[in-house]
Amino acid sequence: MVTAADSMDDEGLAPDGSNNNKDYVTFDGQRWIQGGDGSEGTCVASSTVTSRAMVDPVYALGLTGGPDGQQDDPDAFRQRLVAEQHRLHTEGDGGENWGGMGPEGQERINDTAVGSATGSDYERQDLNSPADRRAVLTEVENSVAQGRPVPVDVSGKEGAHAMTIIAQEGDMLQVYNPWGSTTWVSEDDFINGHMGKASNSDLPNTYSVYLPR
């Protein structure tokens, strides 16, 4: 996953409440995005696919290049990406019409897809207050420093969304959003309900993480 040199610069917020400064995650022009075009609600499965690709180069090559590594055109990549998102959505007992997944399914597919590659067992931790989020932050940062992505769920009045914390530097956390981008948020954003910077203003609150143990 390539990150621009200025990716941590504060460039303010877009009208939807997300950071203006975000990097789009692409392969040969095709974004790593849920449903291949953002049209599906497979945020849990899509985040998990990307996490596995980050920790398993062979798996990533299978997605980008196919079985022989040579089928690397963007349309073929998109077909494989969406098929794998659908496979994990189904494995996690996701909702009909490729929408939504419960916490048990989210934990299970992170164990089978990501934990199997890193030797970790993912455990859900509910975060009901700023104090809860502050208490878990050190473990989140230690996990990503060891190359183990941390799934993070956010919510607001209109619904919920799954993303992944993939890196940490200083007091900043890098978040992959399966809408096809990465951006940086601060520890304060994570703790105090400003996670809309990584998604949009409708989804400000971190309500759970899945810790690799």
Secondary structure, DSSP 8 states (H G I E B T S, - for coil): ----TTTTS---B-TTSSBS--EE-EETTEE--GGGTS-SB-HHHHHHHHHHHHH-HHHHHHHHH-TTS---SHHHHHHHHHHHHHHHHHHTT--GGGB---HHHHHHHIIIIIIHHHT--EEEEE--SHHHHHHHHHHHHHHHHTT--EEEEEEETTEEEEEEEEEEETTEEEEEETTTEEEEEEHHHHHTT-GGGGS-TT--EEEEEEEE-
